[in-house]
Amino acid sequence: MSQRDSDRPHVRSSPEWVAYFEENAAGQRAVPWEFGPRVSAAELAAIAASLRGWQLGETSDGSHLLAAARHHAARIGDLDFVDAVRLFIREEQRHGENLGRFLDLAGSGAVRSRYEPVGGNNLEGLVFPDTYFIDQGETEQQVLQTLVDRFDQVADGLGLATPANGLSPYQTVVLASLIEKEAKVPQDRGKIARVVLNRLAIRMRLQIDATIEYAEGVHKARLLDSDLQVDSPYNTYRIAGLPPGPIASPGKASLAAALAPTPGTWLYYVLINADGEHGFATTSREFDRLVAQAHAKGLL
């Protein structure tokens, strides 16, 4: 934990992570592993599995790994796998087997969060984005337990067990994951939380693009009308209410925003600045005006 932030490898930059690992990991007992919010359980599994092999690199063709990964993903309800496969590796088959074991474990109920619903076996959103020191000899279960224990610790400190937002603790995690994917600047988190809650209160569909990307298992610069018709319980354009589970690993700020949303009457938001800031509106007329401004700026 004493390492400088600039020295820590980060999952969202896999080539840099690989370079750091190969340069610094040899002979070390533990390797610092940092992952940020917006990372799915599948992506974490890929990294955790690869640590067991201690040799990382980029694959020339990950198609067979993608197929195997999606097979395991379907079994535990996690479909966000495309980015995870890109992190795989020289000893492909061995690491593929490690990934399968890790995901099987994540869906087995052997490791559980206090905030996981009774009868559920999906740890998506219930592992906390942080810096971890992973020992070379640690098992998949030990790694997974560390991630879940850290989430529970942070969630307890924020008061997630007794939310005052009208949602259950697990629903609050789902909300926090939506905030994590949608908010690009800190000041928008609480407002996005309020928009979601306001829409839920009047049974208005959430229509959140990030849920479509999660349902399709692929990130797109722009969604098409055909994407909005995907048959999935995560499609918030077709199905009212929250999706059945988190779509990412929410950080502390998003969890806090979900627990204490900014007061307001907003029902809409749209990107208004290139830095990621959103504009918020209560009426459809106000929203249309913001959308026109965004188009004029080339943001949409």
N, C-alpha and C positions, 0 to 999 in steps of 0.2 A: 504493500500500500504506500510505501514511501517513494516509489518511483515517480518521476515527473510525468505529467500528463503527456508531454510531447514524446516520451519514450515508450508509451504503451501502444501495442498493436491494437487495431480495431477491426472487428469483423466486417464492417461495411466497406473496407478497403482491402480486399483479399490479397492482391499482389503484394502490397506493402506488408501485410501480416505475414505472408509466406517468407518474404525476404528477411523480416525481423526474426522469425522463428528459426530459419536455417542459419542465420548468422549468430544468434545468441543462445539457442536452446541446447546445443551440444554440451553434454556434461552437466547441465543444470538439473537440479532436483525438481524444480517447479518452474513453470512458464507463466508469466502474467497474461491473462486473457481478459480483454475488455470487449463488451458488446454494448451497443447503444439501443435506445428505444427504436421502434418500428421494425425490429428484427423478430421473425417468427420462431416458434418452437422448432420447426423443421431446420431452419438455418442454424440454430444453436446446436441441434443434434448433429449436424454435419461437422461442425467444429469439434464438438466433444468427442465424436467418434474418431476423427482424424488424429486427435491428440494421442490416442492409444498407439498409433503407428510411429510417431516421431519423425515422419518424413512427409513433407508437403510439397505440392507443386500444382500446376494447372493441367487439366486433362485436354488432350487434343479432340476427344470425342466423348461427351458424357451422355450420349443418348441412352445406352443401356442402363446407366446409373439412374437417369431420369425416370425410366420406366419402373425400375425397382423401387425408387424413392416414392413414386406416386402410388405404387401398390401398398407400401407400408403406410403412406399418408392416409389413404382411403380407409385403412383399418382403424385409425385413431381420429379421423375427422379433421385432419390438418392437410390443406391442399396447397399451401404456399411454399412450393418446392423448387421453382426454377432457379432462383438465385443460389439456393443451397448447393445444388449440384455443381455449380461452377467452381466451388471451393475444393472439389475432389480432384485427384491426387495421383501419385505415381503408383502406389501399390493399390490399384483400383478395386480389385475384387475384395481384398482383405478389409479395406476401409468401407466398402459397401456393406459387408457383413456387419462391421461395427455399427454403422448407421442403423441397420435393421434391428440390431439388438437394442440400441438406445431407444429407438422409436417404439419397439415392442414393450420395452420397460415403461416408457412414458404412458402407454395406453393400458398397462396392466393393473394399475391401482397400487402397485408396490410402493410408490412414492406419491404422497398426496399433500395438497395444501389444505390448510384449515378453511380456505375460502372456496374450495372446489365443491360443487353441489353433490349431495348424497346420490350415489349411483352413477356419477359421471366419472369418466376416465380420460379427460382431455386437459392437459396442463398448459395449453396455449393461453398466454396472457398471465400465467401464474408463476413465471420465472422472472426474476428482477434484473434489469439492465444495470450492470455494475462491473467493476474490475475484480477478477478472481484469480487466485493462484492455484493452478491445477497441478497436482503431483503426478509424476509420470506413472506411478503405480496405482492411481485411483481407478476404481471400477466405474462403469457407466452409472450404476445406482448411486454411488457416492457423489459423483459430479451432479447428477440430477437433484439429489437431496440438498446439496449446497445451494443450488439456484432457487429451489422452492423455499427453503428455510429463510433465505434472504428476503424473498418477496413477502413472506408472512411477517417477518420482523418489521419491514417498512410499513406494511399495511396496518399492522397493529398500532404502530406509532401514529399513524394518520387517523385512527378511529374508524377504519373500514368495517369493523364488526357491527357498528351501530350507525349506519348512514342516516342522514336527515333529509335526503333528497327524494324520498318516496320510492326508492328502489331497494332491492335486496343487496347484500354485499357483492354477490357474484354479478348481478346486473350492473352494479357500479363499476366493476372491473371491465365489463363489456363496454360501457360508456367511456371509460378512461382509454380503452384501446382505440375507439373511434376518434377521440380527441387527439391521441398520439399521432394517428395517421393524417388527420385533417389539418391540425394547427401547425403553422410554419413559424410563427412568431409568438413569444410568450404571452403577450397581451390578449391573444385571441382564444386561449384555452378555455377560460371561464365563460366566454360568450358562446363558443361552440357548444359547451356543455349545456348552457341555457337553451339554445336553439333545439337541441335534441330533446330536452325535457319538456319544452313547450309543445313540440310536435307530438310527443308521446301523450301528453295531457289531452290533446284534442283528436287523438287517433289519426294523425296525419303521417303519411309515410315519410320516412327519414330521407330517402333518396340521396344516400351518401356514396360517392363514387368509389371510395376505398373498399367498400364491401363488395362491389362488383369485381374489383381486381383480386380480392381475396377468394371470391367464389370461383373465378376463372384460373387462379393460380399463376397469374402473369401481370406484370406491371406495364401499363400503356401510357404513352404521352397524352393520348386523347381517346375517350371512349366513343364507340359508335352506337347508334340506336339498337343494333343487333346485340351488342353487349348487355344492354339494359334488360334484355329478355332472357338472360341465362336462367335456367331452371335450378335454383339453389335456395335453401332457407336463409342464406346470407344476402340474397338480393333484396336490398331495402327499397328498390324501386317498385318491386312487385308485391312484397310482403310487408304488412304493417308491423310496427313494434321493433324492438331491438333484435339484432341477429342472435342466434342461439348460443354463441360463444364469442370470446374476444378474437380480434383479427390481428393483434400484434402484442408485443410486450410493453405495457405502459410504464413510463417512468414516474418518478415521484411527483413531478409537477402536474402531469395529467391526472394521476390519482387524486391529487389535492383539488384540482379543478372540478373533477366529477363529484367530489364530496361537498364542495362549496362553490357552486356555479355563480357567475356574475348575475345580479338581478337585472331583469329586462324582459321585454315582450317580443323579442325577435323570433321570427320563424324562418328566416332565410339568411344565407351568407354567400358571398362570391369573392373571388380574388380581385383585389383592386390595385395592388402594387407588386412590382417585380420582386420585392424582397419577401413576398409571401403573405403580406398583410391582407386580411379579408375585410370587406364592408358588410354591415349587418342591417337587415331591414325587417320591419314588422308586416308591411303590406306587400302584395304582389306588385303594385304600382311602384313602390320604392325599390323593390328588388329589380324590376325591369330597367329602371333608371341606372342602377349600379351595373347591371349586365351590359348595358349600352356603353357605359364609360369604360368598362373592362375591355370590350371589343375595340373601342377607339384607341386604347393603349396597346393593342395587340396581345393582350393577356389571355384571351380565350380563342 
